[in-house]
């Protein structure tokens, strides 16, 4: 079987069964080469890093003062490697997906990676044919027995369905680490972000958020790849390119930019003194790489009712009551060093 990404069939290492072609609502889908689906035995890897004291509070207040020039993906993979060298990680127990093919009034849909210890990681499923591909892969058993670490390492893969699932695995892994260390992000007071005039940039259309800003008299620049989603309202300046963020004083960014790899472009397009907040269920991962890049705050969700979550998603119901939202600023977050030390 071919090992190229263009291969249209999934590897079936242990099942030995014929793979049927997938036809979606929009026509034939090209299924990505997936991960090794053989059961993975998770073991602790010998440490090779120095767990000595580290600076956990940033010494800068704006991105113009941020010394890190490493791109997000590089920083992210270094973080995954550090975790792999430090602790044992539970495998993936289940992947929860919204029902594929059913019409929904909701504009956004999310899937969830559930680890064997019950930790849950949300991820956005509306980029391209992500949902159809993952639903088919799951139905074939091709996502059974996936390694959490191997899956998380695939963030940024050119195949969006692979990258989306990788972010879900990372978010679940992150919740596992925080819970294991006794750190509950929902107990931390949200940082205050005061908008004193100026223009607010919103990457990805957040209807309630945009309407609230407009009602408060703010000028809003919306960056949306699907402009038809954005209503023609006074005060909204609509663009499809992040370059328009250069005139914004504050930016609210969707976490789907981590999946499609546009986060670095967003950061480069925004002015160096603009405060950037990354928001959404997909932003529920460890924020170290984001804070290293000068992100002001990260807002995610801690799913604490996984059983109810599964029922709600299966029935097409709202699932936000199955968790608690939180927002972390760089000054409120202990850092990966302390979290890993508390996980020993």
Backbone as numpy.savetxt, mean C-alpha at the origin, in Angstrom:
# Nx Ny Nz CAx CAy CAz Cx Cy Cz
8.09 -24.81 -19.13 7.24 -23.61 -19.13 8.12 -22.36 -19.13
7.72 -21.39 -19.85 8.53 -20.17 -19.97 8.64 -19.44 -18.65
9.80 -18.81 -18.40 10.02 -18.02 -17.19 9.95 -16.54 -17.47
9.41 -16.15 -18.61 9.32 -14.73 -18.94 8.03 -14.14 -18.44
8.02 -12.81 -18.10 6.80 -12.18 -17.62 5.66 -12.23 -18.62
5.98 -12.41 -19.90 4.94 -12.42 -20.92 4.19 -13.74 -20.97
4.68 -14.74 -20.24 4.00 -16.03 -20.24 2.57 -15.86 -19.75
1.62 -16.48 -20.44 0.20 -16.25 -20.14 -0.37 -17.30 -19.21
0.46 -18.22 -18.71 -0.05 -19.24 -17.80 0.73 -19.18 -16.50
0.08 -19.68 -15.45 0.68 -19.66 -14.13 1.53 -20.90 -13.92
2.57 -20.76 -13.12 3.35 -21.93 -12.73 2.50 -22.77 -11.78
2.50 -24.06 -11.96 1.78 -24.97 -11.08 2.78 -26.00 -10.58
3.57 -25.63 -9.58 4.68 -26.46 -9.15 4.22 -27.78 -8.55
3.22 -27.67 -7.68 2.83 -28.86 -6.95 1.50 -29.43 -7.41
0.66 -28.61 -8.06 -0.67 -29.08 -8.38 -0.68 -30.00 -9.60
0.17 -29.70 -10.59 0.26 -30.54 -11.76 -1.01 -30.57 -12.58
-1.82 -29.51 -12.53 -3.07 -29.51 -13.26 -3.01 -28.54 -14.43
-3.91 -28.74 -15.37 -3.97 -27.89 -16.55 -4.53 -26.53 -16.16
-3.92 -25.48 -16.69 -4.37 -24.13 -16.39 -5.25 -23.64 -17.53
-6.46 -23.21 -17.20 -7.39 -22.72 -18.21 -7.13 -21.25 -18.50
-7.28 -20.82 -19.76 -7.12 -19.40 -20.07 -8.21 -18.59 -19.41
-7.91 -17.36 -19.09 -8.85 -16.49 -18.40 -9.44 -15.48 -19.37
-10.76 -15.40 -19.36 -11.46 -14.39 -20.12 -12.17 -13.48 -19.13
-11.88 -12.19 -19.17 -12.47 -11.24 -18.24 -13.60 -10.49 -18.91
-14.16 -9.55 -18.16 -15.23 -8.72 -18.70 -14.72 -7.87 -19.86
-13.43 -7.61 -19.90 -12.88 -6.75 -20.94 -12.11 -7.52 -22.00
-12.20 -8.87 -21.96 -11.51 -9.68 -22.95 -10.42 -10.53 -22.32
-9.62 -11.22 -23.14 -8.56 -12.10 -22.61 -7.57 -11.32 -21.75
-7.13 -11.96 -20.66 -6.16 -11.34 -19.77 -4.84 -12.08 -19.87
-3.77 -11.32 -19.82 -2.44 -11.91 -19.77 -2.07 -12.09 -18.31
-1.99 -13.34 -17.89 -1.73 -13.65 -16.49 -0.23 -13.60 -16.23
0.19 -12.88 -15.19 1.63 -12.75 -14.93 2.25 -14.02 -14.41
3.52 -14.18 -14.68 4.28 -15.23 -14.03 4.23 -14.97 -12.54
3.94 -15.98 -11.77 3.75 -15.74 -10.34 4.93 -16.25 -9.54
4.73 -16.34 -8.26 5.77 -16.79 -7.36 5.75 -18.31 -7.25
6.80 -18.84 -6.70 6.83 -20.26 -6.40 5.73 -20.55 -5.39
4.78 -21.40 -5.76 3.63 -21.64 -4.89 3.83 -22.83 -3.96
5.02 -23.38 -3.92 5.25 -24.47 -2.97 5.20 -23.94 -1.55
4.72 -24.75 -0.60 4.68 -24.29 0.79 6.05 -23.82 1.24
6.08 -22.75 1.97 7.33 -22.15 2.43 7.49 -22.38 3.93
8.62 -22.88 4.34 8.92 -23.00 5.77 9.63 -21.74 6.20
8.99 -20.99 7.08 9.57 -19.73 7.52 10.52 -19.98 8.68
11.71 -19.49 8.56 12.71 -19.69 9.60 13.42 -18.37 9.87
13.98 -18.26 11.01 14.72 -17.05 11.35 16.08 -17.08 10.68
16.43 -16.03 10.00 17.71 -15.93 9.31 18.73 -15.28 10.23
19.94 -15.79 10.22 20.98 -15.24 11.08 21.17 -13.76 10.82
21.21 -12.99 11.88 21.37 -11.54 11.74 22.74 -11.18 11.17
22.72 -10.23 10.29 23.99 -9.72 9.76 24.06 -8.22 9.89
23.09 -7.63 10.62 23.06 -6.19 10.76 23.32 -5.79 12.19
23.77 -4.59 12.37 24.04 -4.06 13.69 22.77 -3.46 14.25
22.29 -3.99 15.38 21.07 -3.49 16.00 21.39 -2.45 17.07
22.47 -1.73 16.89 22.86 -0.72 17.87 21.92 0.47 17.86
22.20 1.47 18.69 21.34 2.65 18.77 21.20 3.32 17.43
20.01 3.85 17.16 19.79 4.56 15.91 19.00 5.83 16.20
19.14 6.81 15.33 18.36 8.03 15.47 16.96 7.75 14.95
15.96 7.86 15.81 14.61 7.53 15.38 13.77 8.78 15.17
14.25 9.93 15.59 13.53 11.17 15.36 14.24 11.97 14.27
13.52 12.30 13.20 14.16 13.02 12.10 14.64 14.39 12.53
15.73 14.83 11.95 16.29 16.13 12.29 15.87 17.20 11.30
14.97 16.85 10.36 14.50 17.80 9.38 13.00 17.99 9.53
12.50 19.07 9.01 11.07 19.34 9.10 10.41 19.45 7.74
11.18 19.62 6.67 10.62 19.66 5.32 11.45 18.78 4.43
10.89 18.43 3.26 11.62 17.56 2.34 12.85 18.23 1.77
12.89 19.57 1.78 14.09 20.26 1.30 15.27 20.03 2.23
14.97 19.59 3.47 16.04 19.32 4.43 16.32 17.83 4.57
15.57 16.99 3.83 15.73 15.56 3.95 16.99 15.09 3.24
17.91 14.41 3.97 19.18 14.03 3.36 19.11 12.80 2.47
18.02 12.01 2.52 17.94 10.76 1.79 17.62 10.99 0.32
18.45 10.47 -0.57 18.22 10.59 -2.01 17.87 9.24 -2.63
17.76 8.20 -1.81 17.41 6.88 -2.29 15.95 6.86 -2.72
15.63 6.19 -3.84 14.25 6.12 -4.28 13.47 5.23 -3.34
12.15 5.37 -3.39 11.30 4.64 -2.44 11.50 3.14 -2.54
11.54 2.62 -3.74 11.63 1.17 -3.91 12.92 0.61 -3.32
14.03 1.32 -3.49 15.29 0.86 -2.92 15.23 0.83 -1.39
14.70 1.90 -0.81 14.57 1.98 0.63 13.62 0.90 1.15
12.55 0.66 0.42 11.56 -0.36 0.78 12.20 -1.74 0.82
12.98 -2.08 -0.20 13.58 -3.41 -0.27 14.64 -3.60 0.80
15.34 -2.54 1.15 16.29 -2.62 2.26 15.55 -2.92 3.57
14.38 -2.32 3.72 13.58 -2.57 4.91 13.13 -4.02 4.97
12.65 -4.58 3.86 12.22 -5.97 3.82 13.38 -6.90 4.17
14.55 -6.61 3.62 15.73 -7.43 3.89 16.08 -7.38 5.37
16.01 -6.21 5.96 16.31 -6.08 7.38 15.34 -6.89 8.24
14.07 -6.87 7.86 13.08 -7.65 8.59 13.38 -9.14 8.47
13.70 -9.58 7.24 14.00 -11.00 7.00 15.19 -11.47 7.81
16.15 -10.58 8.04 17.35 -10.94 8.79 17.15 -10.88 10.30
15.97 -10.43 10.73 15.79 -10.15 12.15 14.77 -11.03 12.86
13.66 -11.35 12.20 12.58 -12.06 12.89 11.97 -13.14 12.00
11.26 -14.06 12.63 10.47 -15.03 11.90 9.18 -14.36 11.44
8.74 -14.71 10.27 7.56 -14.07 9.68 6.51 -15.12 9.37
5.26 -14.93 9.80 4.21 -15.90 9.45 3.89 -15.85 7.97
3.48 -16.98 7.44 3.13 -17.04 6.02 1.74 -16.48 5.75
1.39 -16.44 4.48 0.08 -15.94 4.07 -0.96 -17.04 4.23
-1.99 -16.74 4.98 -3.07 -17.69 5.24 -4.15 -17.60 4.17
-4.48 -16.37 3.77 -5.62 -16.18 2.88 -5.53 -14.83 2.17
-6.10 -14.78 0.98 -6.25 -13.53 0.26 -7.73 -13.27 0.06
-8.22 -12.18 0.62 -9.63 -11.81 0.52 -9.78 -10.79 -0.60
-10.71 -11.06 -1.51 -10.92 -10.17 -2.64 -12.40 -9.79 -2.75
-12.68 -8.57 -3.18 -14.07 -8.22 -3.49 -14.55 -9.07 -4.66
-15.85 -9.25 -4.76 -16.40 -10.11 -5.80 -16.12 -9.51 -7.17
-15.43 -10.26 -8.02 -15.08 -9.79 -9.36 -16.26 -9.94 -10.30
-16.52 -8.89 -11.08 -17.57 -8.96 -12.08 -18.90 -8.43 -11.62
-19.03 -8.12 -10.32 -20.29 -7.60 -9.82 -20.27 -6.08 -9.86
-21.33 -5.48 -10.37 -21.42 -4.03 -10.41 -21.51 -3.50 -8.99
-20.81 -2.43 -8.73 -20.79 -1.85 -7.39 -20.91 -0.35 -7.46
-21.60 0.20 -6.47 -21.74 1.64 -6.42 -20.46 2.29 -5.91
-19.62 1.52 -5.27 -18.38 2.06 -4.74 -17.38 2.26 -5.85
-16.66 3.37 -5.79 -15.70 3.67 -6.83 -14.38 2.94 -6.62
-14.06 2.64 -5.39 -12.79 1.98 -5.08 -13.05 0.65 -4.39
-12.23 -0.32 -4.70 -12.32 -1.64 -4.09 -10.96 -2.03 -3.54
-10.98 -2.82 -2.47 -9.74 -3.25 -1.83 -9.77 -4.75 -1.56
-8.58 -5.35 -1.68 -8.39 -6.72 -1.27 -7.58 -6.73 0.02
-7.40 -7.93 0.60 -6.72 -8.02 1.89 -5.88 -9.29 1.94
-4.66 -9.14 2.40 -3.78 -10.28 2.66 -3.86 -10.59 4.15
-4.17 -11.83 4.48 -4.29 -12.24 5.88 -3.17 -13.23 6.19
-2.39 -12.93 7.21 -1.31 -13.83 7.63 -1.83 -14.88 8.61
-1.01 -15.86 8.88 -1.44 -16.97 9.74 -1.68 -16.55 11.18
-1.15 -15.40 11.57 -1.40 -14.92 12.93 -2.59 -13.97 12.98
-3.28 -13.77 11.85 -4.44 -12.90 11.82 -4.17 -11.47 11.40
-2.92 -11.11 11.18 -2.59 -9.76 10.73 -3.13 -9.56 9.31
-3.67 -8.37 9.06 -4.35 -8.10 7.78 -3.73 -6.89 7.10
-3.50 -7.02 5.80 -2.95 -5.91 5.01 -3.85 -5.57 3.83
-4.44 -4.37 3.80 -5.28 -3.97 2.67 -4.43 -3.59 1.45
-5.02 -3.70 0.26 -4.37 -3.22 -0.94 -5.43 -2.88 -1.98
-5.12 -1.90 -2.81 -6.03 -1.38 -3.83 -6.10 -2.34 -5.01
-7.31 -2.62 -5.49 -7.47 -3.62 -6.56 -8.01 -3.03 -7.87
-8.09 -1.71 -7.97 -8.75 -1.09 -9.13 -7.80 -0.57 -10.20
-6.52 -0.91 -10.12 -5.59 -0.51 -11.16 -5.56 -1.58 -12.24
-5.91 -1.21 -13.46 -5.91 -2.17 -14.55 -6.84 -3.34 -14.28
-6.37 -4.55 -14.63 -7.14 -5.78 -14.43 -6.69 -6.52 -13.18
-6.22 -5.77 -12.19 -5.70 -6.38 -10.97 -6.69 -7.35 -10.33
-7.92 -6.92 -10.15 -8.90 -7.76 -9.45 -9.20 -9.04 -10.23
-9.43 -8.93 -11.53 -9.72 -10.11 -12.35 -8.57 -11.11 -12.32
-7.36 -10.62 -12.42 -6.20 -11.51 -12.45 -6.01 -12.21 -11.11
-6.12 -11.46 -10.02 -5.92 -12.07 -8.71 -7.04 -13.05 -8.39
-8.27 -12.73 -8.79 -9.38 -13.63 -8.54 -9.18 -14.96 -9.27
-8.69 -14.88 -10.51 -8.45 -16.10 -11.26 -7.28 -16.89 -10.66
-6.22 -16.20 -10.32 -5.07 -16.88 -9.73 -5.46 -17.59 -8.44
-6.27 -16.92 -7.64 -6.71 -17.54 -6.39 -7.58 -18.76 -6.66
-8.45 -18.68 -7.67 -9.33 -19.81 -8.00 -8.54 -21.02 -8.48
-7.36 -20.81 -9.05 -6.51 -21.89 -9.53 -5.59 -22.44 -8.44
-5.63 -21.82 -7.26 -4.74 -22.24 -6.19 -3.34 -21.74 -6.35
-3.12 -20.82 -7.27 -1.77 -20.33 -7.55 -1.25 -19.36 -6.51
-2.11 -18.91 -5.61 -1.66 -18.02 -4.55 -1.56 -18.75 -3.21
-1.77 -20.08 -3.23 -1.68 -20.85 -1.99 -0.22 -20.99 -1.55
0.01 -20.88 -0.27 1.34 -21.12 0.28 2.39 -20.09 -0.06
1.97 -18.89 -0.42 2.95 -17.85 -0.77 3.72 -17.39 0.47
4.98 -17.11 0.26 5.82 -16.53 1.31 5.49 -15.05 1.46
5.31 -14.61 2.68 5.01 -13.20 2.92 6.16 -12.31 2.45
7.38 -12.69 2.77 8.53 -11.87 2.42 8.78 -11.86 0.91
8.69 -13.02 0.28 8.89 -13.08 -1.17 7.82 -12.28 -1.90
6.60 -12.37 -1.41 5.51 -11.63 -2.05 5.71 -10.14 -1.88
6.05 -9.71 -0.67 6.26 -8.29 -0.40 7.38 -7.71 -1.24
8.38 -8.51 -1.54 9.52 -8.05 -2.34 9.15 -7.69 -3.77
7.95 -8.08 -4.20 7.54 -7.85 -5.58 6.91 -6.47 -5.80
6.88 -5.62 -4.78 6.31 -4.29 -4.98 7.10 -3.55 -6.06
6.37 -2.93 -6.98 7.02 -2.24 -8.08 7.14 -3.09 -9.33
6.67 -4.34 -9.26 6.69 -5.21 -10.44 5.89 -4.56 -11.57
6.35 -4.67 -12.83 5.60 -4.07 -13.94 4.17 -4.57 -14.05
3.92 -5.82 -13.60 2.56 -6.34 -13.58 1.84 -5.81 -12.34
0.82 -4.99 -12.55 0.16 -4.29 -11.45 -0.47 -5.24 -10.43
-0.99 -6.38 -10.88 -1.62 -7.31 -9.94 -0.58 -7.88 -8.97
0.63 -8.11 -9.46 1.72 -8.61 -8.61 2.13 -7.53 -7.61
2.28 -6.30 -8.09 2.68 -5.20 -7.23 1.62 -4.90 -6.17
0.34 -4.98 -6.56 -0.74 -4.72 -5.61 -0.74 -5.75 -4.49
-0.61 -7.03 -4.85 -0.58 -8.08 -3.83 0.64 -7.93 -2.94
1.75 -7.50 -3.53 2.97 -7.28 -2.75 2.74 -6.22 -1.67
2.04 -5.16 -2.02 1.77 -4.11 -1.03 0.86 -4.64 0.07
-0.12 -5.47 -0.30 -0.97 -6.08 0.72 -0.17 -6.94 1.68
0.79 -7.72 1.14 1.64 -8.56 1.98 2.49 -7.70 2.91
3.03 -6.60 2.38 3.83 -5.70 3.20 3.00 -5.07 4.30
1.79 -4.66 3.97 0.94 -4.05 4.99 0.59 -5.04 6.09
0.31 -6.29 5.71 0.02 -7.32 6.71 1.25 -7.59 7.57
2.41 -7.69 6.92 3.67 -7.89 7.65 3.91 -6.74 8.61
3.62 -5.53 8.18 3.82 -4.35 9.02 2.94 -4.40 10.26
1.67 -4.78 10.07 0.76 -4.88 11.20 1.21 -5.98 12.17
1.76 -7.06 11.61 2.31 -8.13 12.45 3.45 -7.60 13.32
4.35 -6.85 12.72 5.51 -6.33 13.46 5.08 -5.34 14.53
4.16 -4.44 14.18 3.72 -3.44 15.16 3.00 -4.11 16.33
2.15 -5.08 16.03 1.43 -5.77 17.10 2.39 -6.58 17.96
3.34 -7.24 17.33 4.32 -8.05 18.06 5.17 -7.19 18.98
5.44 -5.95 18.57 6.25 -5.03 19.38 5.42 -4.27 20.40
4.09 -4.46 20.38 3.24 -3.76 21.33 2.96 -2.32 20.95
3.14 -2.00 19.67 2.89 -0.64 19.20 1.55 -0.60 18.47
0.60 0.15 19.02 -0.71 0.28 18.40 -0.83 1.67 17.80
-0.79 1.79 16.47 -0.81 3.12 15.85 -2.10 3.88 16.09
-3.19 3.15 16.40 -4.46 3.83 16.63 -4.50 4.53 17.99
-3.54 4.23 18.85 -3.46 4.90 20.15 -2.72 6.22 20.07
-2.08 6.49 18.93 -1.29 7.71 18.76 -2.17 8.84 18.25
-2.18 9.98 18.92 -2.97 11.13 18.42 -2.50 11.53 17.02
-3.44 11.82 16.15 -3.11 12.21 14.78 -2.36 13.54 14.79
-1.34 13.67 13.96 -0.62 14.95 13.88 -1.54 16.00 13.27
-1.33 17.23 13.68 -2.15 18.32 13.15 -1.49 18.89 11.90
-2.28 19.07 10.86 -1.81 19.66 9.60 -2.66 20.88 9.31
-2.12 22.04 9.57 -2.87 23.26 9.37 -2.59 23.83 7.98
-3.66 24.08 7.26 -3.54 24.68 5.94 -3.83 26.16 6.07
-2.81 26.96 6.07 -2.98 28.41 6.21 -2.93 29.05 4.83
-4.07 28.94 4.14 -4.11 29.50 2.80 -3.35 28.64 1.82
-3.08 29.16 0.63 -2.33 28.42 -0.36 -3.19 27.39 -1.07
-2.55 26.59 -1.89 -3.25 25.60 -2.72 -2.95 24.20 -2.21
-3.99 23.37 -2.20 -3.86 21.99 -1.76 -3.90 21.07 -2.97
-2.94 20.17 -3.07 -2.92 19.19 -4.14 -3.47 17.86 -3.64
-4.29 17.22 -4.45 -4.86 15.92 -4.09 -4.55 14.95 -5.23
-3.74 13.94 -4.95 -3.37 12.94 -5.95 -4.31 11.75 -5.79
-5.19 11.57 -6.79 -6.25 10.59 -6.67 -7.47 11.29 -6.08
-8.61 11.13 -6.69 -9.78 11.90 -6.28 -10.40 11.31 -5.01
-10.38 12.07 -3.92 -11.02 11.73 -2.66 -12.25 12.63 -2.50
-13.44 12.22 -2.92 -14.61 13.10 -2.91 -14.89 13.80 -1.58
-15.00 13.08 -0.44 -15.31 13.77 0.82 -14.23 14.78 1.21
-12.97 14.40 0.98 -11.85 15.26 1.34 -11.84 16.53 0.51
-12.01 16.38 -0.80 -12.01 17.54 -1.69 -13.17 18.47 -1.36
-14.34 17.91 -1.13 -15.50 18.74 -0.80 -15.29 19.51 0.50
-14.62 18.87 1.45 -14.35 19.55 2.72 -13.40 20.71 2.53
-12.38 20.50 1.71 -11.43 21.59 1.45 -12.10 22.74 0.71
-12.94 22.41 -0.27 -13.64 23.45 -1.01 -14.57 24.24 -0.10
-15.25 23.53 0.81 -16.16 24.21 1.73 -15.42 25.15 2.67
-14.14 24.82 2.94 -13.33 25.67 3.82 -12.68 26.82 3.04
-12.94 26.89 1.74 -12.42 28.00 0.95 -11.06 27.77 0.34
-10.56 26.53 0.38 -9.25 26.24 -0.20 -9.33 26.06 -1.70
-8.27 26.39 -2.39 -8.13 26.06 -3.80 -7.49 24.68 -3.91
-8.06 23.83 -4.76 -7.65 22.43 -4.82 -7.22 22.04 -6.22
-6.01 21.48 -6.32 -5.53 20.89 -7.56 -5.67 19.37 -7.46
-6.45 18.78 -8.34 -6.67 17.34 -8.33 -5.89 16.69 -9.47
-5.07 15.68 -9.13 -4.36 14.90 -10.12 -5.07 13.55 -10.23
-5.67 13.30 -11.35 -6.47 12.08 -11.51 -6.31 11.54 -12.93
-5.90 10.26 -13.02 -5.70 9.65 -14.33 -7.02 9.34 -15.03
-8.10 9.32 -14.25 -9.44 9.14 -14.82 -10.23 10.41 -14.56
-10.02 11.44 -15.36 -10.65 12.74 -15.11 -12.16 12.70 -15.08
-12.77 11.69 -15.69 -14.23 11.60 -15.67 -14.78 11.36 -14.27
-13.91 10.97 -13.36 -14.36 10.75 -11.98 -14.55 12.06 -11.23
-13.96 13.12 -11.71 -13.94 14.39 -10.97 -15.03 15.32 -11.50
-15.94 15.75 -10.64 -17.00 16.67 -11.08 -16.45 18.07 -11.35
-17.13 18.78 -12.19 -16.73 20.14 -12.55 -17.27 21.09 -11.48
-16.46 21.33 -10.45 -16.88 22.18 -9.35 -16.00 23.42 -9.26
-16.56 24.56 -8.86 -15.75 25.77 -8.67 -14.66 25.53 -7.62
-13.45 25.93 -7.93 -12.34 25.78 -6.98 -11.45 24.60 -7.28
-11.90 23.68 -8.18 -11.08 22.52 -8.54 -10.32 22.80 -9.84
-9.02 22.54 -9.80 -8.19 22.60 -11.00 -7.75 21.18 -11.30
-8.22 20.63 -12.40 -8.01 19.21 -12.70 -6.84 19.02 -13.67
-5.97 18.07 -13.33 -4.83 17.73 -14.17 -4.64 16.21 -14.18
-4.00 15.70 -15.19 -3.64 14.28 -15.24 -2.16 14.05 -14.97
-1.37 15.12 -14.95 0.07 15.00 -14.71 0.44 15.55 -13.33
1.29 14.85 -12.59 1.74 15.32 -11.28 2.53 16.62 -11.33
2.98 17.03 -12.51 3.78 18.24 -12.61 3.03 19.47 -12.09
1.70 19.42 -12.09 0.89 20.54 -11.61 1.02 20.74 -10.10
1.62 19.78 -9.40 1.78 19.89 -7.95 2.82 20.93 -7.55
3.59 21.41 -8.50 4.67 22.35 -8.19 4.17 23.64 -7.56
2.88 23.96 -7.77 2.33 25.20 -7.22 1.57 24.97 -5.90
1.59 23.74 -5.40 0.82 23.41 -4.20 1.67 23.55 -2.93
0.99 23.99 -1.86 1.66 24.14 -0.57 1.55 22.88 0.28
0.48 22.11 0.06 0.28 20.84 0.75 -0.29 19.83 -0.25
0.06 18.56 -0.06 -0.38 17.52 -0.99 -0.91 16.32 -0.21
-2.11 15.86 -0.58 -2.67 14.62 -0.06 -2.57 13.59 -1.18
-1.91 12.48 -0.91 -1.59 11.52 -1.98 -2.17 10.14 -1.68
-2.78 9.52 -2.69 -3.28 8.16 -2.54 -2.13 7.16 -2.47
-2.32 6.10 -1.69 -1.28 5.09 -1.55 -1.18 4.17 -2.75
-2.10 4.29 -3.72 -1.98 3.49 -4.94 -0.74 3.88 -5.73
-0.15 5.04 -5.42 1.09 5.45 -6.08 2.26 4.54 -5.71
2.11 3.79 -4.60 3.13 2.82 -4.23 3.04 1.59 -5.13
1.84 1.28 -5.59 1.63 0.11 -6.44 2.13 0.37 -7.86
1.75 1.50 -8.43 2.13 1.78 -9.82 3.49 2.47 -9.94
4.16 2.69 -8.82 5.53 3.20 -8.86 5.66 4.67 -9.16
4.60 5.45 -8.97 4.65 6.88 -9.28 4.97 7.75 -8.07
5.20 7.15 -6.91 5.40 7.94 -5.70 6.61 8.86 -5.83
7.69 8.39 -6.44 8.88 9.24 -6.57 8.62 10.41 -7.51
7.84 10.18 -8.56 7.49 11.27 -9.47 6.66 12.32 -8.73
5.76 11.86 -7.87 4.94 12.78 -7.07 5.84 13.65 -6.19
6.78 13.01 -5.53 7.67 13.74 -4.62 8.55 14.74 -5.37
8.98 14.35 -6.55 9.81 15.26 -7.35 9.00 16.42 -7.90
7.73 16.15 -8.25 6.90 17.19 -8.86 6.48 18.24 -7.84
6.22 17.80 -6.61 5.81 18.75 -5.57 6.99 19.63 -5.17
6.71 20.83 -4.77 7.76 21.72 -4.32 8.48 21.17 -3.10
9.75 21.48 -2.91 10.53 20.91 -1.81 10.01 21.26 -0.43
9.26 22.34 -0.30 8.74 22.75 1.00 7.28 22.35 1.20
6.69 21.66 0.23 5.29 21.24 0.37 5.20 20.06 1.32
4.23 20.12 2.23 3.99 18.99 3.12 3.17 17.94 2.39
3.62 16.68 2.42 2.93 15.61 1.71 2.45 14.56 2.69
1.15 14.24 2.62 0.54 13.22 3.46 0.07 12.08 2.57
0.45 10.84 2.89 0.02 9.66 2.13 -1.13 9.02 2.88
-2.28 8.84 2.21 -3.48 8.38 2.88 -4.12 7.19 2.17
-4.91 6.44 2.91 -5.71 5.36 2.34 -5.38 4.02 2.96
-6.28 3.03 2.84 -6.04 1.70 3.41 -4.73 1.08 2.94
-4.33 1.35 1.69 -3.08 0.77 1.18 -1.84 1.37 1.82
-2.01 2.43 2.61 -0.87 3.07 3.28 -0.69 2.54 4.70
-1.09 1.29 4.93 -1.05 0.72 6.28 0.24 -0.01 6.60
1.29 0.27 5.84 2.56 -0.39 6.07 3.51 0.42 6.92
4.64 -0.19 7.27 5.67 0.53 8.02 6.10 1.75 7.22
6.09 2.94 7.82 6.33 4.16 7.05 7.78 4.59 6.93
8.71 3.78 7.40 10.12 4.20 7.38 10.60 4.70 6.02
10.37 3.95 4.93 10.85 4.44 3.63 10.19 5.75 3.20
8.95 5.95 3.64 8.24 7.18 3.28 8.76 8.36 4.08
8.98 8.16 5.36 9.54 9.23 6.19 10.96 9.56 5.75
11.70 8.53 5.30 13.04 8.78 4.78 13.01 9.69 3.55
11.92 9.62 2.81 11.78 10.44 1.61 11.12 11.79 1.90
10.83 12.05 3.18 10.30 13.35 3.55 8.80 13.46 3.62
8.07 12.33 3.53 6.62 12.36 3.69 6.28 12.86 5.10
5.30 13.75 5.20 4.96 14.36 6.48 4.19 13.41 7.40
3.21 12.71 6.86 2.43 11.77 7.66 1.87 10.67 6.77
1.50 9.56 7.41 0.95 8.40 6.72 -0.32 7.98 7.45
-1.40 7.81 6.71 -2.67 7.40 7.30 -3.12 6.06 6.77
-3.34 5.10 7.65 -3.78 3.76 7.25 -4.90 3.26 8.12
-5.07 1.94 8.17 -6.12 1.34 8.97 -5.61 0.05 9.59
-5.97 -0.19 10.84 -5.64 -1.42 11.55 -6.90 -2.28 11.59
-6.90 -3.38 10.85 -8.05 -4.29 10.83 -7.99 -5.17 12.07
-8.99 -5.03 12.94 -9.01 -5.81 14.18 -10.17 -6.79 14.25
-10.95 -6.90 13.16 -12.05 -7.86 13.10 -12.00 -8.62 11.77
-11.02 -9.49 11.59 -10.84 -10.16 10.30 -12.00 -11.05 9.88
-12.66 -11.68 10.84 -13.79 -12.55 10.50 -14.95 -11.73 9.93
-15.27 -10.62 10.60 -16.33 -9.74 10.12 -15.94 -9.10 8.79
-14.64 -8.82 8.63 -14.15 -8.24 7.38 -14.43 -9.18 6.21
-14.13 -10.46 6.38 -14.33 -11.43 5.31 -15.80 -11.51 4.92
-16.68 -11.49 5.91 -18.12 -11.54 5.61 -18.57 -10.29 4.88
-18.09 -9.14 5.32 -18.51 -7.88 4.71 -18.06 -7.80 3.25
-16.81 -8.19 2.99 -16.30 -8.14 1.62 -17.06 -9.12 0.72
-17.33 -10.32 1.23 -18.04 -11.33 0.45 -19.45 -10.87 0.09
-20.07 -10.09 0.98 -21.43 -9.62 0.75 -21.49 -8.26 0.06
-20.32 -7.71 -0.28 -20.29 -6.41 -0.93 -20.68 -5.28 -0.01
-20.49 -5.46 1.29 -20.87 -4.45 2.27 -19.67 -3.59 2.66
-19.93 -2.48 3.29 -18.85 -1.63 3.78 -18.12 -2.36 4.91
-16.80 -2.20 4.90 -15.98 -2.95 5.86 -15.18 -2.04 6.79
-15.37 -0.73 6.69 -14.55 0.19 7.49 -14.73 -0.01 9.00
-15.90 -0.53 9.41 -16.14 -0.76 10.84 -15.33 -1.94 11.38
-14.68 -2.67 10.49 -13.87 -3.83 10.90 -12.47 -3.43 11.32
-12.19 -2.14 11.34 -10.87 -1.67 11.74 -10.92 -0.26 12.26
-9.76 0.25 12.64 -9.64 1.62 13.16 -8.59 2.37 12.35
-8.98 3.53 11.87 -8.06 4.35 11.09 -7.04 5.03 12.00
-5.89 5.35 11.43 -4.87 6.07 12.18 -4.05 6.93 11.24
-3.33 7.87 11.82 -2.42 8.73 11.06 -1.16 8.93 11.89
-0.02 8.64 11.29 1.26 8.74 11.99 2.13 9.82 11.36
2.72 10.66 12.20 3.72 11.61 11.75 5.09 11.07 12.06
6.10 11.60 11.42 7.46 11.11 11.61 7.91 11.23 13.06
7.46 12.27 13.75 7.88 12.48 15.14 7.15 11.55 16.12
6.10 10.86 15.65 5.32 10.00 16.54 5.66 8.53 16.37
6.44 8.22 15.37 6.71 6.83 15.02 8.05 6.38 15.58
8.11 5.23 16.28 9.35 4.82 16.95 10.46 4.38 16.00
10.13 3.93 14.81 11.17 3.48 13.87 11.32 1.97 13.87
11.79 1.44 12.75 11.89 0.00 12.60 12.85 -0.62 13.60
13.91 0.09 13.98 14.86 -0.46 14.94 14.21 -0.80 16.26
13.43 0.12 16.81 12.76 -0.12 18.08 11.67 -1.18 17.94
10.96 -1.19 16.81 9.92 -2.19 16.62 10.50 -3.59 16.56
11.60 -3.76 15.84 12.24 -5.07 15.77 12.83 -5.48 17.11
13.39 -4.51 17.83 13.93 -4.82 19.15 12.84 -5.27 20.10
11.65 -4.67 19.95 10.53 -5.06 20.79 9.86 -6.34 20.35
10.28 -6.88 19.18 9.69 -8.11 18.65 10.50 -9.33 18.99
11.63 -9.14 19.64 12.50 -10.28 19.93 11.90 -11.15 21.02
